[in-house]
Amino acid sequence: MDGRTVVALLDGFELPANQPAAIAASIEVLPQPLPADLRDAIKQASPHVRLINARVTDAIAQRYSISDELKLMRTAPSLEMDAYNAYAEDCRAWGRAEKAQLGL
């Protein structure tokens, strides 16, 4: 981002109408959906997105160690690899849903 302070409002919330002139002049309404470059910049700067990504990684790691994942890749295709892929995709889908709640 460019160093500006950004305020994001969830659907259904509005800023008070009687903002001081300097603040009112600084308010920018962003298009929905966000342009890809802006969405990517917000994702990269967001501690919330980093936490979601970490939770996805942790959920996968709770069930599959790195050595388990490497073994599955070496033995693919297999039913075990299919189960791993399904679980990892479920975790990733949860992460995408959480980011969507943030408007990302």
All heavy atoms as an XYZ file, in Angstrom:
793
protein
N       0.861     -1.160      0.000
C       0.000      0.000      0.000
C       0.913      1.229      0.000
O       2.112      1.127      0.112
C      -0.922     -0.022      1.203
C      -1.711     -1.316      1.395
S      -3.131     -1.593      0.351
C      -4.306     -0.460      0.995
N       0.330      2.391     -0.093
C       1.132      3.603     -0.261
C       1.267      4.440      1.002
O       1.579      5.615      0.940
C       0.554      4.441     -1.397
C      -0.869      4.877     -1.137
O      -1.340      4.706      0.003
O      -1.513      5.392     -2.059
N       1.065      3.862      2.175
C       1.242      4.588      3.424
C       0.007      5.313      3.924
O       0.011      5.878      5.005
N      -1.059      5.325      3.136
C      -2.299      5.966      3.582
C      -2.976      5.096      4.617
O      -2.820      3.895      4.634
C      -3.270      6.151      2.411
C      -2.775      7.080      1.337
C      -3.776      7.193      0.204
N      -3.896      5.877     -0.438
C      -4.948      5.488     -1.123
N      -5.991      6.264     -1.264
N      -4.984      4.299     -1.680
N      -3.731      5.741      5.486
C      -4.559      4.992      6.421
C      -5.815      4.571      5.674
O      -6.452      5.385      5.012
C      -4.936      5.862      7.632
O      -3.737      6.224      8.306
C      -5.842      5.103      8.573
N      -6.147      3.316      5.777
C      -7.301      2.785      5.077
C      -8.285      2.254      6.115
O      -7.904      1.552      7.041
C      -6.890      1.652      4.112
C      -8.097      1.048      3.444
C      -5.898      2.164      3.084
N      -9.534      2.616      5.950
C     -10.598      2.123      6.804
C     -11.523      1.292      5.928
O     -11.973      1.743      4.888
C     -11.392      3.285      7.453
C     -12.568      2.746      8.259
C     -10.478      4.129      8.324
N     -11.784      0.065      6.342
C     -12.693     -0.795      5.599
C     -13.937     -1.013      6.445
O     -13.849     -1.258      7.641
C     -12.028     -2.123      5.287
N     -15.080     -0.909      5.816
C     -16.346     -1.118      6.513
C     -17.023     -2.366      5.970
O     -17.014     -2.609      4.769
C     -17.269      0.082      6.325
C     -16.763      1.412      6.871
C     -17.730      2.526      6.519
C     -16.577      1.342      8.368
N     -17.592     -3.130      6.869
C     -18.356     -4.301      6.456
C     -19.703     -3.851      5.910
O     -20.182     -2.755      6.214
C     -18.545     -5.228      7.644
C     -17.250     -5.758      8.274
C     -17.565     -6.542      9.531
C     -16.482     -6.612      7.289
N     -20.310     -4.710      5.113
C     -21.628     -4.405      4.565
C     -22.590     -4.034      5.689
O     -22.599     -4.656      6.751
C     -22.189     -5.604      3.802
C     -21.491     -5.834      2.479
O     -20.836     -4.890      1.985
O     -21.598     -6.939      1.944
N     -23.378     -3.006      5.442
C     -24.376     -2.588      6.416
C     -23.892     -1.497      7.360
O     -24.672     -0.965      8.131
N     -22.621     -1.172      7.322
C     -22.083     -0.119      8.170
C     -21.752      1.099      7.326
O     -21.364      0.982      6.176
C     -20.816     -0.592      8.895
C     -21.084     -1.647      9.917
C     -21.058     -2.987      9.577
C     -21.373     -1.307     11.226
C     -21.307     -3.975     10.510
C     -21.625     -2.280     12.176
C     -21.589     -3.612     11.810
N     -21.906      2.271      7.900
C     -21.590      3.507      7.186
C     -20.818      4.430      8.108
O     -20.998      4.409      9.331
C     -22.874      4.202      6.738
C     -23.668      3.425      5.716
C     -24.920      4.171      5.264
O     -25.030      5.380      5.537
O     -25.771      3.530      4.650
N     -19.985      5.267      7.510
C     -19.312      6.307      8.273
C     -20.320      7.396      8.603
O     -21.261      7.629      7.833
C     -18.166      6.916      7.460
C     -16.950      6.024      7.248
C     -15.983      6.686      6.264
C     -16.254      5.759      8.560
N     -20.134      8.094      9.717
C     -21.031      9.211     10.016
C     -20.994     10.242      8.890
O     -19.943     10.500      8.293
C     -20.457      9.792     11.313
C     -19.656      8.679     11.910
C     -19.147      7.867     10.760
N     -22.137     10.838      8.596
C     -22.238     11.788      7.480
C     -21.538     13.109      7.786
O     -21.134     13.822      6.874
C     -23.702     12.038      7.137
N     -21.368     13.455      9.041
C     -20.815     14.765      9.392
C     -19.307     14.715      9.623
O     -18.804     15.234     10.616
C     -21.537     15.315     10.623
C     -21.431     14.369     11.820
O     -21.053     13.216     11.668
N     -21.762     14.863     12.992
N     -18.578     14.119      8.715
C     -17.123     14.050      8.820
C     -16.515     15.434      8.596
O     -17.015     16.212      7.778
C     -16.561     13.093      7.764
C     -16.964     11.663      7.931
C     -16.324     11.019      9.140
O     -15.238     11.389      9.564
N     -17.018     10.054      9.713
N     -15.405     15.763      9.282
C     -14.697     17.005      8.968
C     -14.285     17.003      7.497
O     -14.057     15.950      6.900
C     -13.478     16.960      9.889
C     -13.882     16.042     11.006
C     -14.806     15.035     10.389
N     -14.182     18.174      6.917
C     -13.905     18.308      5.478
C     -12.655     17.543      5.059
O     -12.641     16.887      4.009
C     -13.794     19.779      5.101
N     -11.592     17.600      5.848
C     -10.347     16.920      5.483
C     -10.545     15.408      5.426
O     -10.003     14.735      4.548
C      -9.241     17.268      6.473
N     -11.331     14.885      6.352
C     -11.587     13.443      6.360
C     -12.525     13.082      5.215
O     -12.290     12.116      4.478
C     -12.165     12.995      7.713
C     -11.099     13.140      8.802
C     -12.677     11.553      7.637
C     -11.584     12.857     10.193
N     -13.582     13.853      5.028
C     -14.536     13.572      3.949
C     -13.838     13.573      2.587
O     -14.134     12.742      1.729
C     -15.673     14.581      3.974
N     -12.886     14.476      2.404
C     -12.166     14.552      1.124
C     -11.255     13.347      0.919
O     -10.899     13.036     -0.224
C     -11.359     15.841      1.063
N     -10.874     12.689      2.002
C      -9.954     11.553      1.879
C     -10.675     10.222      1.692
O     -10.034      9.205      1.449
C      -9.057     11.469      3.118
O      -9.813     11.049      4.236
N     -11.995     10.214      1.814
C     -12.748      8.961      1.709
C     -12.830      8.534      0.258
O     -13.225      9.302     -0.612
C     -14.155      9.112      2.324
C     -14.030      9.372      3.826
C     -14.994      7.869      2.049
C     -15.335      9.715      4.496
N     -12.436      7.313      0.025
C     -12.438      6.751     -1.327
C     -13.279      5.484     -1.306
O     -13.052      4.590     -0.497
C     -11.002      6.422     -1.740
C     -10.867      5.788     -3.081
C      -9.406      5.446     -3.403
O      -8.501      5.834     -2.649
O      -9.209      4.775     -4.417
N     -14.255      5.426     -2.167
C     -15.081      4.230     -2.287
C     -14.435      3.344     -3.342
O     -14.200      3.770     -4.472
C     -16.533      4.594     -2.677
C     -17.352      3.328     -2.873
C     -17.147      5.494     -1.617
N     -14.126      2.131     -2.949
C     -13.458      1.205     -3.856
C     -14.474      0.375     -4.617
O     -15.534      0.034     -4.088
C     -12.522      0.296     -3.070
C     -11.415      1.006     -2.303
C     -10.635      0.013     -1.467
C     -10.496      1.754     -3.244
N     -14.129      0.034     -5.841
C     -15.052     -0.795     -6.627
C     -15.128     -2.204     -6.057
O     -14.191     -2.689     -5.429
C     -14.410     -0.804     -8.013
C     -12.950     -0.565     -7.756
C     -12.885      0.321     -6.547
N     -16.279     -2.819     -6.260
C     -16.454     -4.216     -5.871
C     -16.746     -5.019     -7.112
O     -17.598     -4.621     -7.883
C     -17.601     -4.359     -4.870
C     -17.251     -3.861     -3.499
C     -16.127     -4.663     -2.853
O     -15.978     -5.861     -3.081
N     -15.309     -3.996     -2.071
N     -16.086     -6.081     -7.375
C     -14.996     -6.612     -6.575
C     -13.746     -5.740     -6.705
O     -13.615     -4.972     -7.666
C     -14.758     -8.004     -7.167
C     -15.215     -7.900     -8.577
C     -16.356     -6.911     -8.565
N     -12.847     -5.875     -5.747
C     -11.615     -5.096     -5.776
C     -10.776     -5.485     -6.985
O     -10.744     -6.659     -7.366
C     -10.792     -5.368     -4.515
C     -11.353     -4.868     -3.197
C     -10.500     -5.376     -2.038
C     -11.420     -3.358     -3.174
N     -10.070     -4.510     -7.569
C      -9.126     -4.863     -8.642
C      -8.083     -5.845     -8.102
O      -7.698     -5.779     -6.930
C      -8.480     -3.520     -8.999
C      -9.426     -2.479     -8.493
C     -10.116     -3.080     -7.310
N      -7.641     -6.747     -8.939
C      -6.740     -7.823     -8.512
C      -5.474     -7.291     -7.853
O      -5.040     -7.829     -6.828
C      -6.386     -8.711     -9.698
N      -4.890     -6.225     -8.397
C      -3.645     -5.719     -7.817
C      -3.869     -5.143     -6.415
O      -3.058     -5.340     -5.510
C      -2.976     -4.694     -8.727
C      -3.850     -3.495     -9.029
O      -5.092     -3.596     -8.967
O      -3.272     -2.426     -9.363
N      -4.988     -4.492     -6.192
C      -5.292     -3.946     -4.877
C      -5.627     -5.064     -3.895
O      -5.149     -5.078     -2.755
C      -6.451     -2.956     -4.961
C      -6.891     -2.324     -3.644
C      -5.725     -1.602     -2.960
C      -8.046     -1.368     -3.873
N      -6.403     -6.030     -4.337
C      -6.736     -7.172     -3.485
C      -5.467     -7.906     -3.060
O      -5.283     -8.236     -1.882
C      -7.679     -8.125     -4.215
C      -8.170     -9.271     -3.341
C      -9.040    -10.264     -4.100
N      -8.265    -10.936     -5.129
C      -8.453    -10.793     -6.434
N      -9.420    -10.048     -6.905
N      -7.691    -11.421     -7.300
N      -4.530     -8.104     -4.011
C      -3.278     -8.791     -3.691
C      -2.432     -7.991     -2.708
O      -1.821     -8.560     -1.803
C      -2.488     -9.080     -4.968
C      -3.177    -10.105     -5.857
O      -4.085    -10.819     -5.370
O      -2.823    -10.179     -7.046
N      -2.406     -6.657     -2.872
C      -1.641     -5.814     -1.952
C      -2.229     -5.871     -0.542
O      -1.490     -5.938      0.447
C      -1.613     -4.371     -2.464
N      -3.541     -5.873     -0.447
C      -4.192     -5.962      0.863
C      -3.908     -7.324      1.492
O      -3.578     -7.415      2.676
C      -5.710     -5.709      0.744
C      -5.970     -4.247      0.349
C      -6.424     -6.061      2.049
C      -7.401     -3.957     -0.026
N      -4.013     -8.388      0.710
C      -3.728     -9.725      1.232
C      -2.298     -9.819      1.764
O      -2.054    -10.404      2.814
C      -3.929    -10.783      0.141
C      -5.353    -11.161     -0.098
C      -5.396    -12.259     -1.154
C      -6.766    -12.791     -1.359
N      -6.804    -13.881     -2.358
N      -1.370     -9.235      1.024
C       0.031     -9.312      1.418
C       0.288     -8.536      2.714
O       1.094     -8.949      3.534
C       0.925     -8.772      0.302
C       2.390     -8.965      0.565
C       3.228     -8.602     -0.636
O       2.752     -8.040     -1.616
N       4.500     -8.912     -0.582
N      -0.417     -7.432      2.921
C      -0.196     -6.588      4.098
C      -1.038     -7.008      5.300
O      -0.763     -6.575      6.415
C      -0.505     -5.133      3.742
N      -2.013     -7.856      5.103
C      -2.991     -8.162      6.148
C      -2.496     -9.188      7.167
O      -2.216    -10.338      6.817
C      -4.278     -8.684      5.518
O      -5.148     -9.164      6.513
N      -2.461     -8.812      8.445
C      -2.132     -9.812      9.469
C      -3.232    -10.868      9.584
O      -2.972    -12.007      9.958
C      -1.996     -8.995     10.752
C      -2.745     -7.725     10.499
C      -2.681     -7.491      9.019
N      -4.461    -10.501      9.240
C      -5.571    -11.455      9.295
C      -5.387    -12.550      8.251
O      -5.611    -13.731      8.525
C      -6.907    -10.749      9.097
C      -7.140     -9.666     10.090
N      -7.310     -9.904     11.432
C      -7.190     -8.318      9.946
C      -7.474     -8.762     12.065
N      -7.398     -7.782     11.187
N      -4.965    -12.166      7.055
C      -4.733    -13.152      5.996
C      -3.559    -14.051      6.378
O      -3.613    -15.273      6.180
C      -4.505    -12.463      4.636
C      -4.006    -13.448      3.580
C      -5.797    -11.797      4.165
N      -2.516    -13.477      6.958
C      -1.378    -14.302      7.402
C      -1.833    -15.323      8.447
O      -1.414    -16.484      8.420
C      -0.256    -13.422      7.954
C       0.563    -12.749      6.871
C       1.844    -12.137      7.421
N       1.612    -11.043      8.341
C       1.414     -9.772      7.979
N       1.395     -9.446      6.709
N       1.215     -8.844      8.894
N      -2.700    -14.917      9.361
C      -3.211    -15.832     10.383
C      -4.056    -16.944      9.756
O      -3.917    -18.119     10.117
C      -4.030    -15.070     11.416
C      -4.630    -15.903     12.547
C      -3.549    -16.636     13.332
C      -5.448    -15.013     13.462
N      -4.899    -16.593      8.806
C      -5.710    -17.607      8.112
C      -4.792    -18.602      7.402
O      -4.978    -19.820      7.505
C      -6.692    -16.947      7.123
C      -7.772    -16.171      7.888
C      -7.308    -17.992      6.186
C      -8.582    -15.223      7.018
N      -3.792    -18.094      6.683
C      -2.854    -18.976      5.976
C      -2.126    -19.898      6.953
O      -1.947    -21.088      6.678
C      -1.853    -18.160      5.168
C      -2.492    -17.457      3.983
O      -3.580    -17.808      3.543
N      -1.817    -16.450      3.466
N      -1.733    -19.357      8.097
C      -1.048    -20.173      9.102
C      -1.983    -21.251      9.653
O      -1.559    -22.390      9.881
C      -0.533    -19.286     10.233
N      -3.242    -20.907      9.847
C      -4.194    -21.895     10.360
C      -4.433    -23.019      9.352
O      -4.590    -24.179      9.734
C      -5.499    -21.224     10.747
C      -5.354    -20.429     12.026
C      -6.643    -19.811     12.458
N      -6.478    -19.162     13.750
C      -7.347    -18.323     14.265
N      -8.467    -18.045     13.622
N      -7.113    -17.759     15.433
N      -4.467    -22.679      8.071
C      -4.616    -23.705      7.033
C      -3.403    -24.636      7.068
O      -3.540    -25.873      7.084
C      -4.786    -23.060      5.636
C      -4.639    -24.101      4.528
C      -6.134    -22.358      5.530
N      -2.217    -24.052      7.108
C      -0.990    -24.849      7.156
C      -0.953    -25.725      8.394
O      -0.613    -26.913      8.325
C       0.238    -23.916      7.120
O       0.199    -23.151      5.913
C       1.536    -24.696      7.178
N      -1.324    -25.159      9.544
C      -1.334    -25.920     10.794
C      -2.332    -27.075     10.761
O      -2.044    -28.165     11.266
C      -1.648    -25.016     11.983
C      -0.532    -24.043     12.309
O       0.598    -24.214     11.776
O      -0.788    -23.081     13.060
N      -3.498    -26.830     10.169
C      -4.513    -27.890     10.096
C      -4.000    -29.066      9.270
O      -4.193    -30.227      9.637
C      -5.811    -27.343      9.500
N      -3.330    -28.773      8.175
C      -2.771    -29.850      7.340
C      -1.655    -30.558      8.101
O      -1.584    -31.788      8.127
C      -2.282    -29.297      5.988
C      -3.467    -28.764      5.175
C      -1.536    -30.377      5.198
C      -3.088    -27.963      3.948
N      -0.797    -29.782      8.773
C       0.341    -30.359      9.494
C      -0.096    -31.216     10.690
O       0.624    -32.132     11.077
C       1.278    -29.249      9.955
N      -1.265    -30.923     11.245
C      -1.755    -31.741     12.357
C      -2.047    -33.167     11.903
O      -1.944    -34.109     12.682
C      -3.004    -31.125     12.974
C      -2.707    -29.927     13.827
C      -3.968    -29.295     14.390
O      -5.081    -29.738     14.120
N      -3.798    -28.251     15.169
N      -2.424    -33.305     10.655
C      -2.770    -34.635     10.152
C      -1.628    -35.266      9.356
O      -1.465    -36.490      9.367
C      -4.021    -34.551      9.290
C      -4.518    -35.939      8.903
C      -5.833    -35.924      8.201
N      -6.932    -35.539      9.087
C      -8.201    -35.546      8.726
N      -8.526    -35.908      7.496
N      -9.140    -35.185      9.559
N      -0.852    -34.450      8.655
C       0.207    -34.955      7.773
C       1.512    -34.206      8.046
O       1.576    -32.996      7.890
C      -0.168    -34.753      6.296
C      -1.380    -35.529      5.863
C      -2.644    -34.935      5.849
C      -1.274    -36.848      5.459
C      -3.769    -35.656      5.446
C      -2.387    -37.570      5.051
C      -3.632    -36.961      5.054
O      -4.730    -37.667      4.654
N       2.550    -34.951      8.399
C       3.866    -34.333      8.566
C       4.463    -34.070      7.179
O       3.978    -34.592      6.171
C       4.784    -35.264      9.363
O       5.109    -36.410      8.577
N       5.536    -33.296      7.154
C       6.222    -33.030      5.880
C       6.705    -34.354      5.272
O       6.568    -34.571      4.067
C       7.415    -32.065      6.078
C       6.927    -30.691      6.546
C       8.252    -31.946      4.821
C       6.113    -29.935      5.524
N       7.239    -35.242      6.093
C       7.709    -36.522      5.550
C       6.541    -37.352      5.009
O       6.690    -38.048      3.994
C       8.516    -37.303      6.580
O       7.746    -37.580      7.716
N       5.372    -37.265      5.668
C       4.185    -37.945      5.140
C       3.817    -37.387      3.764
O       3.497    -38.141      2.842
C       2.978    -37.767      6.066
C       3.111    -38.511      7.381
O       3.884    -39.492      7.444
O       2.426    -38.097      8.343
N       3.846    -36.068      3.652
C       3.497    -35.443      2.376
C       4.473    -35.858      1.274
O       4.051    -36.182      0.157
C       3.469    -33.922      2.522
C       2.309    -33.430      3.367
C       2.302    -31.925      3.520
O       3.202    -31.394      4.209
O       1.415    -31.288      2.942
N       5.755    -35.869      1.593
C       6.749    -36.280      0.595
C       6.548    -37.735      0.180
O       6.631    -38.073     -1.006
C       8.160    -36.072      1.146
C       8.578    -34.622      1.327
C       9.908    -34.532      2.061
C       8.644    -33.906     -0.016
N       6.265    -38.596      1.140
C       6.022    -40.007      0.829
C       4.805    -40.144     -0.080
O       4.827    -40.910     -1.050
C       5.813    -40.799      2.116
C       5.542    -42.270      1.878
C       5.296    -43.005      3.176
C       4.934    -44.454      2.908
N       4.582    -45.162      4.141
N       3.741    -39.397      0.228
C       2.543    -39.467     -0.605
C       2.833    -39.025     -2.035
O       2.314    -39.610     -2.988
C       1.429    -38.615      0.010
C       0.792    -39.192      1.265
C      -0.095    -38.144      1.938
C       0.000    -40.443      0.937
N       3.652    -37.997     -2.181
C       3.991    -37.538     -3.537
C       4.793    -38.597     -4.294
O       4.605    -38.773     -5.495
C       4.760    -36.223     -3.487
C       3.866    -35.047     -3.145
S       4.635    -33.455     -3.387
C       5.776    -33.410     -2.028
N       5.678    -39.295     -3.590
C       6.488    -40.327     -4.244
C       5.643    -41.524     -4.657
O       5.962    -42.208     -5.622
C       7.623    -40.788     -3.323
C       8.750    -39.810     -3.180
C       9.966    -40.442     -2.489
N       9.642    -41.165     -1.263
C       9.600    -40.621     -0.043
N       9.855    -39.350      0.108
N       9.306    -41.364      1.003
N       4.587    -41.803     -3.908
C       3.773    -43.000     -4.181
C       2.503    -42.697     -4.974
O       1.706    -43.596     -5.208
C       3.397    -43.704     -2.867
O       2.629    -42.807     -2.061
C       4.642    -44.157     -2.119
N       2.321    -41.451     -5.365
C       1.121    -41.070     -6.115
C       1.157    -41.698     -7.503
O       2.235    -41.917     -8.049
C       1.019    -39.567     -6.219
N       0.040    -41.978     -8.095
C      -1.309    -41.850     -7.567
C      -1.633    -43.007     -6.635
O      -1.165    -44.129     -6.826
C      -2.191    -41.865     -8.813
C      -1.409    -42.646     -9.823
C       0.044    -42.404     -9.498
N      -2.425    -42.700     -5.623
C      -2.847    -43.725     -4.667
C      -4.089    -43.228     -3.944
O      -4.410    -42.034     -3.974
C      -1.736    -44.000     -3.652
O      -1.531    -42.872     -2.831
N      -4.771    -44.146     -3.288
C      -5.939    -43.756     -2.500
C      -5.540    -42.840     -1.351
O      -6.272    -41.916     -0.994
C      -6.659    -44.991     -1.961
C      -7.317    -45.899     -3.004
C      -7.916    -47.130     -2.346
C      -8.383    -45.123     -3.765
N      -4.354    -43.089     -0.773
C      -3.866    -42.242      0.319
C      -3.615    -40.813     -0.164
O      -3.902    -39.851      0.538
C      -2.592    -42.829      0.940
C      -2.804    -44.130      1.671
C      -2.756    -45.353      0.744
O      -2.492    -45.203     -0.474
O      -3.021    -46.456      1.247
N      -3.066    -40.694     -1.379
C      -2.818    -39.366     -1.942
C      -4.143    -38.660     -2.217
O      -4.275    -37.456     -1.984
C      -1.987    -39.464     -3.225
C      -1.621    -38.119     -3.813
S      -0.571    -37.174     -2.688
C      -0.006    -35.907     -3.773
N      -5.132    -39.400     -2.682
C      -6.457    -38.816     -2.916
C      -7.056    -38.300     -1.606
O      -7.643    -37.214     -1.564
C      -7.401    -39.836     -3.554
C      -6.987    -40.213     -4.970
O      -6.169    -39.470     -5.586
O      -7.476    -41.241     -5.460
N      -6.887    -39.072     -0.529
C      -7.407    -38.652      0.780
C      -6.675    -37.400      1.262
O      -7.297    -36.474      1.794
C      -7.261    -39.786      1.794
N      -5.368    -37.381      1.091
C      -4.580    -36.196      1.466
C      -5.046    -34.979      0.682
O      -5.278    -33.906      1.258
C      -3.086    -36.446      1.231
C      -2.288    -35.169      1.240
C      -1.946    -34.561      2.437
C      -1.901    -34.558      0.046
C      -1.239    -33.372      2.459
C      -1.193    -33.374      0.055
C      -0.862    -32.781      1.262
O      -0.171    -31.595      1.273
N      -5.162    -35.119     -0.627
C      -5.598    -33.999     -1.471
C      -6.970    -33.496     -1.063
O      -7.203    -32.284     -1.015
C      -5.595    -34.399     -2.950
C      -4.214    -34.369     -3.552
O      -3.350    -33.624     -3.106
N      -3.993    -35.200     -4.561
N      -7.875    -34.405     -0.757
C      -9.226    -33.995     -0.342
C      -9.170    -33.220      0.974
O      -9.824    -32.174      1.114
C     -10.131    -35.223     -0.200
N      -8.381    -33.697      1.924
C      -8.264    -33.010      3.208
C      -7.608    -31.638      3.039
O      -8.101    -30.634      3.573
C      -7.458    -33.861      4.200
C      -7.306    -33.185      5.526
C      -8.383    -33.079      6.393
C      -6.091    -32.623      5.912
C      -8.260    -32.436      7.616
C      -5.961    -31.980      7.130
C      -7.046    -31.889      7.972
O      -6.923    -31.242      9.171
N      -6.518    -31.590      2.279
C      -5.832    -30.314      2.058
C      -6.759    -29.325      1.350
O      -6.784    -28.135      1.684
C      -4.553    -30.537      1.254
N      -7.538    -29.809      0.399
C      -8.481    -28.925     -0.306
C      -9.559    -28.418      0.631
O      -9.980    -27.269      0.533
C      -9.104    -29.638     -1.496
C      -8.620    -29.232     -2.857
C      -8.227    -27.765     -3.018
O      -9.090    -26.852     -2.946
O      -7.043    -27.505     -3.220
N     -10.043    -29.262      1.545
C     -11.021    -28.815      2.546
C     -10.428    -27.694      3.402
O     -11.103    -26.702      3.687
C     -11.461    -29.969      3.447
C     -12.397    -30.942      2.753
O     -12.925    -30.613      1.668
O     -12.599    -32.043      3.316
N      -9.180    -27.871      3.811
C      -8.510    -26.835      4.615
C      -8.368    -25.546      3.815
O      -8.634    -24.444      4.325
C      -7.132    -27.319      5.070
S      -7.179    -28.706      6.233
N      -7.967    -25.661      2.569
C      -7.807    -24.477      1.712
C      -9.151    -23.798      1.455
O      -9.247    -22.579      1.428
C      -7.130    -24.864      0.401
C      -5.673    -25.315      0.620
C      -4.973    -25.661     -0.674
N      -4.813    -24.447     -1.444
C      -5.105    -24.333     -2.750
N      -5.559    -25.361     -3.427
N      -4.943    -23.185     -3.358
N     -10.204    -24.596      1.281
C     -11.545    -24.029      1.062
C     -11.980    -23.229      2.285
O     -12.568    -22.144      2.156
C     -12.549    -25.128      0.741
N     -11.674    -23.749      3.492
C     -11.975    -23.002      4.709
C     -11.238    -21.666      4.693
O     -11.827    -20.627      4.988
C     -11.583    -23.820      5.945
C     -11.748    -23.033      7.203
C     -12.883    -22.910      7.945
C     -10.754    -22.226      7.846
N     -12.653    -22.067      9.019
C     -11.349    -21.634      8.976
C      -9.408    -21.949      7.573
C     -10.656    -20.786      9.834
C      -8.719    -21.105      8.426
C      -9.340    -20.534      9.545
N      -9.960    -21.691      4.314
C      -9.174    -20.462      4.259
C      -9.737    -19.466      3.255
O      -9.826    -18.266      3.537
N     -10.127    -19.949      2.094
C     -10.720    -19.054      1.087
C     -12.016    -18.443      1.596
O     -12.294    -17.261      1.385
C     -10.947    -19.806     -0.222
C      -9.668    -20.070     -1.001
C      -9.945    -20.613     -2.403
N     -10.599    -21.911     -2.381
C      -9.979    -23.080     -2.361
N      -8.663    -23.135     -2.344
N     -10.662    -24.209     -2.357
N     -12.822    -19.248      2.296
C     -14.093    -18.747      2.838
C     -13.837    -17.659      3.902
O     -14.542    -16.653      3.951
C     -14.922    -19.882      3.428
N     -12.818    -17.870      4.737
C     -12.478    -16.868      5.757
C     -12.009    -15.581      5.102
O     -12.388    -14.488      5.525
C     -11.381    -17.414      6.684
C     -11.836    -18.543      7.577
C     -12.900    -18.097      8.575
O     -12.636    -17.146      9.337
O     -13.987    -18.714      8.596
N     -11.209    -15.678      4.049
C     -10.739    -14.478      3.339
C     -11.902    -13.784      2.645
O     -11.947    -12.552      2.584
C      -9.645    -14.848      2.339
C      -8.356    -15.294      2.998
C      -7.376    -15.815      1.971
C      -6.287    -16.613      2.633
N      -5.396    -17.256      1.653
N     -12.845    -14.558      2.133
C     -14.015    -13.964      1.473
C     -14.828    -13.141      2.481
O     -15.394    -12.090      2.125
C     -14.875    -15.042      0.846
N     -14.861    -13.595      3.734
C     -15.569    -12.824      4.755
C     -14.893    -11.472      4.996
O     -15.531    -10.537      5.459
C     -15.651    -13.613      6.061
C     -16.583    -14.784      5.997
C     -16.673    -15.499      7.338
O     -16.641    -14.872      8.391
N     -16.778    -16.819      7.271
N     -13.600    -11.393      4.670
C     -12.867    -10.131      4.783
C     -13.002     -9.292      3.510
O     -12.438     -8.214      3.430
C     -11.381    -10.404      5.056
C     -11.038    -11.133      6.344
C      -9.556    -11.462      6.378
C     -11.437    -10.299      7.542
N     -13.713     -9.811      2.536
C     -13.843     -9.114      1.254
C     -12.688     -9.385      0.325
O     -12.490     -8.687     -0.659
N     -11.903    -10.402      0.629
C     -10.738    -10.728     -0.175
C     -10.922    -12.082     -0.812
O     -10.169    -12.726     -1.302
C      -9.470    -10.718      0.705
C      -9.204     -9.397      1.409
C      -8.098     -9.522      2.425
C      -8.859     -8.313      0.398
